[in-house]
């Protein structure tokens, strides 16, 4: 018997307890144990420990399971709800920017003509044009605040947001 | 008794893939089933790791919330339980660091948890047998509690949760050789503790 075979026997003993041993390995192990008192002794010493270990259980209270499921459902719902919010935000941002870019040249000429006909100083209608660029942010803020308000009233009334949306 | 290793079947692999898809879409029905399926194993692991039942219960809930949040990261190529225990372990380590109190992670235990382990399934054993079983469980829990966390953890993962050595290595982020040596040393220490205890 050499050190290597003792080491292999130790490894296989552990594998055997977890059911991860092949037939050939098992045959080798039992042959080794028959001829090696040291390993056989070790195996014998480990057996009661392993049996006791496997008998170790804990009790789980139904309340823990119930509250965990509830917490998991709530979190899943929160994550689900935040998704339409994101989609809404980016859709609102994209559409308002497209609208602004498309309408900018028209607006410039309309404001120019209007300014001239009303004999307004150029900076007044140019400032109005500048404010036009704030509209995307305003539009997105309005859409999002309406969305949040819907969510809040749904949560307060205890109606899931999904059904609230369907009803609305 | 001879046991023969079973290779991971295609069926198991497709089950894992299906599970990964369910976790990605945060399917609450699947999550409920998982919570029920792993309730004993996860709580047992956390209880052994922290040696504190309220902390373990807290972490139990946090682990499942993390599963919901990070469900998309489970790729289905490995067993779900290995991923689950890795999440639980990381949360436990974070908690230990936050609380800055020792719950036996780095040192030998001086105190023994007063918590008694109770069998899970309804049993019809005779009172004396019942008493002996409870005594044995208390005894093993006390012996486990007295082990350093590093040994305690690998023994639980290996012999209670039945993770493969490679999976344990992945969960605790340690080389395979370290896992093996901790198991050998842990078993020897546990045996010494159990033999040394008053019966």
Interface residues (C-beta under 8 A of the other chain):
Chain A: X10 X11 X14 X15 X16 X17 X18 X19 X20 X21 X22 X23 X26 X30 X45 X46 X48 X49 X50 X52 X53 X54 X55 X56 X57 X58 X59 X60 X64 X65 X67 X68 X69 X71 X72 X73 X75 X76 X79 X80
Chain B: X2 X3 X4 X5 X6 X26 X28 X31 X32 X35 X36 X39 X40 X43 X44 X47 X57 X60 X61 X64 X65 X67 X68 X69 X117 X118 X119 X120 X133 X136 X137 X139 X140 X141 X144 X155 X158 X159 X160 X162 X164 X165 X180 X183 X184 X187 X190 X191 X194
